[in-house]
């Protein structure tokens, strides 16, 4: 597949410029192949096959669906305990000595020791049918979204699992008269998007909290087609937008075709909305194979496309920014092509990749989420049958000799 970067100049022709001017877009256009530049350097990583340490209590993970690193370099992840299959959770079912699902929220220290485990249904809140994404904010609060049928809300907890707030109402997107039965929930039928709702959400993929403004950016998400910004304390909706800064529109788009570009709305899911140090908001428009950049107010700035032949679940899943003061690099999880992509943040040029499909250390099976600690080490989680978290040690800068570096193992030179 070709690795295609596209950061467009919308002054391509007079009529096109007028159209895009009406949309509030002004960009510089170029398109280039993402190829290794011999002699260029990029961050290099190596998997730590012994991280984390084994879980206690015969615990195992289900689909690992979110990861974040807090200000203490503790690694937080969320997985779906209800996806641990029946052949694995024999202890939980009273049929054997091993195993059982771990609680959904797991906190590890730098060495991979499990510090805390909690989560699941409780009093006063609606635990998501399908929890999705985790974030720890500047106050130490833990945010969790969800992409199950009735998941139209966000939860906030303390670090020890005490419930604090629920933003949005569970089931708010259910169609009038739709049955709330198990089959409808499982199929996610009976729900309708409303990307202009000021009170609830539509299957949130991820939350990012801007400490300076105390605002939460919501990738909203798997049913809706927008980025929403709320007050991080009260949950009051402050603003929202769709692709290119447009007013969100839930009109169904035709199925994505290889090379499709310029879709004027996000396709489901809107999978991340993270802010950089220079206060740009990077949005993962996953199935459109693109990363779009906005101001905090929702004004479109630029975009990149990556591997636009990628079908089904798309190529742009999640991002993390490098820890240098300028955040020179973006690390992007690509869960279909099973790679982490290293991107120059200023030019949005892919520099190199690492990873490959598989279940061995350093390989990926549905690499879903990515986060970074203060030392520049990366952490990834895997959904589908991957069901794990991995650590990739920052080995410093190294010469790029080929675009696809392969599995980040010490024996892969």
N, C-alpha and C positions, 0 to 999 in steps of 0.2 A: 504494500500500500504506500501511496505517497503521503508524506508528512507535509501538510500544506499550512503555511502561515498566511493570514490575510489581515492586514490592518489598513482599512480602506480610506481613501480620500473621496469624500462624497461630492467633490467638485469635478465630476467626470464629464458632465455635459450640462448644457444650460438647463434643459428641462428637468434632468435628474437632480441638479443642484437646487432648483426651485422646490421640487418635491421634498428633498431631504432637509432643506432649510425650514420648510414648514414643520418638519419633525424635530427641529432643533438639533440637527446633527452636523458636525463639521469635522472631517477627518482627513488624514493623509493616506492615500491608497498605495499599497504595493502587495505583491504576491510572490512568494519564493518557496523553493523546496527546502525543507529542514534537513540539511546534510551536515555531517561533521566537518568542521574547519580544522584541517591538519595544523597542529601547533597551538590551537586554542586550548584554554584550560577550563575546567568545570569542577564542581565538587564531586568527590568520589566516595562511594559508600561500600560497606562490607557487612553482610548479615551477621548478627550474633545468634548462633543456633541454640544457645543456652539461655536465652531470654524470652519470656519470663521464666521464673522458677515454677515447678509443678504446683498446681492448685491443691488445696487441702480438701478433705472430706469427699474424695472421689468425685470432685466437681469437674464438669466438662462445659465447654462453651457451645452455644448455638451460633447462628449467623451473627458475626461481629460487625456491627453496623454504625460505629462511630468511635472516634478517638480524639482526645485533646490532652495537652500538657499544661499544667497550671504553673503559677509563678514560683512554686517550690520544686519544680521539675518532677512532680508526681504525674504519672501517666494514668489518665482516666479513659475507660472504654465502656461501651454499652453493647450488650449482645441480646439476642432474643432467646430467652430461656425456653420459650414454648416451641422452638424449632429443633431442640434436641430430640432425636428420633427414638422410637419405641425400642429399637434394638440396643440402644446405648444406655437409656435411663432405667436399667433393670433394678437398681437399688431404690430409686424413687418409686418404682411400681411394686416394691416388695418381692421381687422375683429373683434377686441375686445380690451379690455384695458390691457390684459396680454397675453403673455409675449413676450420677444425678446431675441435673442442671445447676450450674452456679447461679447465684442471684444476678440480675441483669446488669447492675452497675459495679464495676471492679476498679479499684484504685491500687496502683503499683508504685513502689519507689524506684529510684534510678537503677538499683541492682536487680529489679525484677521480683522483689518480695511483695506479696499481696498484703496490703494494709487494711483495706476495708472492702466490704461487699454488702450491697443492699439493693432495694428496688422491688418493684412489683406492685400489685394492687394494695390499696390501703384506704384509711378513712379520710374523707374530706376531699378526695381528688379522683380523677378518672385516669388510671394508668393506661397508656396507649395500647390499643389492640396490637399494634406493630411498632414498637418503639424504634426511633430513628434519629441518630445524631446526638452528640453530647458536647457541651461547652461549659467551661468553668470561668466565671467572670472575675473582674478585678476585686470584687468583694468576697470572692470565694464561693459564690452561689453556683449550683449545678443546674444547667438547663437541658431539657430533653424534649424532643419532638416525637412525631409519630406519623406513619403513612398507611395505617390500616383504614378500613372503610369509614368508621365514624370518627377518625382522629382529626378533629378540627380545632385543636388546642395545643398549648405548650405548658409544660410543668417546670417549676423551679423549686429546688431543694437546697438545704444546707449540705455541707460536705459529709456529714454523718447520716444523711438521709431523712432529715426532718422536713416535712412538707412546708413550703412557704406560700406559693401562689400557683393558681391555674389561670392562664390567659386564654380566653376563648371557651366556647361551650362544646363539649363532646357531642357529636351527632348533629351539629348545626347544619351540615351540608346534606342531611338526609332529605330526599324528595318527599313531598307531601303524599301520605298514603303508603309509602314504601314500608315493607315489613322489616322489623328489626330482628330477623331470624339469623341463625348461624350461617346458613347457606348464602344469604344475601351479604353478610359481613365478609365471609371468606372470599366471595367473588368480587367484592367491592362494588357490587351493583346497588342501585337504589340511592345513589348520591349524585349531587350536581355541583359543579364548580360555581363559585361566585367570587371572582378576583377583585371585586370592588366593595366587598363587605368590610365595614370598619370595626366589626366586633369579634369575628371568628376567622379561622383559617381553613385551609383545604389541604391537609396532609403535609405537614411541615417536615422538610428533610434535615434542616440544620439551622442553628441560631448562632449569631456572632454578636457580642456586646462591645460597643465602642465606649471605653472608659471615660474618654474626654467629655462626650456629650451625654453619657449615661443612656444610650439608646441601643435597642436590640434590633439587629438586622435579621429578618426571617426569610429563609429560602422556602417559599410557599408556592408550590412545591410539586406534589405528586397528583394533586387534583386541580388546585388553582395554578395560575400562570403569572406569578409576580414575585417581586421583592417587596416585603412590607417592613416598615420601621415603626417600632413602638417605644414608648417610654419604658425603660428597664425596671422601674419601680411600680408604676401604676398599671402598665399594660395598655395605656391609651394609644390608639392608632394615631400616628403623626403624618405619615405619607406612604405611598406605595407607587410602583411603576412596573411596566412590562418591558419587553425587549426594545432596545433603542430609546428607552425613556418614554415609550408610548403609554397611553392609558391601557391598562390590562384588558384583554379581550378573550373570552372563553369560547369563541367560535372554533369548532374543531378544525384543525389543519389537516391537509392530506398527508398520507403516510410519507415519512422521510424517504428520500431517494438519494443514492450516493452523489455527493457533490452539490446537493441543495444548499443554497445560500440565501441570505437576505430575508429569511422569515421574519415578519414584523411582530411576531409574538414568540415568547418562550414555548417550547414543547415541554411536556411533562417528562421527567421531573426537572424543576429548577432545584439544583442539587447543592449549591453552596452560595453564600453571599458574604465574603470575608473582606475585611478592611486592611489596607497596607499602612505603613508608617506615614506615608504622604497623603493619607486619607482618601485613597481611591478604593472603590468597592468593586471587587472582582466576583462575577457571577458565573457559576457553572451551568450553562445551558446544555445539559448532558446529551440529549438525543439529537440536538442540532449540531453536535460536534464543535461547539464554540465556547470561548471564554469571552465575556463582555465586561467592559470596564466603565464605571460610572463615577460621578461625583456623589457625595453623600446626599445631595438633593435629588439624585436620579437623572442627571444630565448625562447622556451618552458621550463617551470619550473615544474609545477604540475597541477593537476586538481581534481575536485570532481564531482561526479554524485549525483543527488538528485531525488528520487522518479521516477525511470526509467520506471515505468509502465505508466507514464503520457504521453498521446497521444495528438493529435491535436496540440495545441499551446505550449506545453512544460511547464517545471516547473521553469526555470531560467530566470526571466524577467528583473530584475534591482537590483542594490545593492547600499548600503550606508555604510560607515565605521564609527565605533564608534569614539567619540571625545576624548578619552584618548590619551596620547602621542604615545602609541604603536599601536593604532587602533586595540585593541585586538579582536573586534567582527566585523563581517560583518552582515548587515541586508539585507536579500534578499526577494524581492517581488516574489511571486509565484501566477500568475494570473489564473491558472487553478484550483489548489487546494485551492485557496482563503486564503492564509496565508502569514504572514511575518515570515521568518525563521531566527533564531539567530544562527550564525556560529562562531566557534572559528577560527580566521583567520590563525593562525600558522599551525594548524593541519587540517584545513578545515573539522572539525567535526561539524555537526549540533548539537546544544545543546538543543534548544527548539523552539517552534513556538507559535504564537498567531494569532487569527482571525478565521473566518468561513464564509461561503457563506451567503449572505443576504443583505438587504437594510437598516437595522437598524444601529445606531451608533456603530462603532467598527467592523461591519461585512464588507464583501467585495463582490463586483460584478465586477470582472475583475480588480483586483489590478494590476496596470500597472507599476507605477514608484514610487520611494522612495527617500527621501532626509532627511538630518539631520541638526539641528541647533547647535549653540555653546553650548547649555545646554544639548544636547543629546536627544531633542525631535524629534520624527519622523513625517514626512509628507508623505502621500500617495495620489496618484491620481488613479481614476478608469475609465476604458474605457467601451465599450459596453453600457449596460444600467445603469452602476454605476454612471458615469457622475458627479463626485464630488471630492473634496479634503478633507482629514481628518487629524487631528492632534492627535498624541499619546504622552502623557506626560511621560517623563522619571521619573519613581518613584524610581530609584536607583537599587541596586543589591538585589536580592531575591533568596531564595532557589528554585531549580527546583524540583517539586514533580511529574510531568508527562511531557512527551515530548510535546504533544499537549495541550497547556494551554487554548484553546478556545478563546472566544471573550474577548477582553481586556477592560472589563467594571468593575466599582467598585463593582457591585453586583455579579460578577463572581469570587468567592473565590476559 
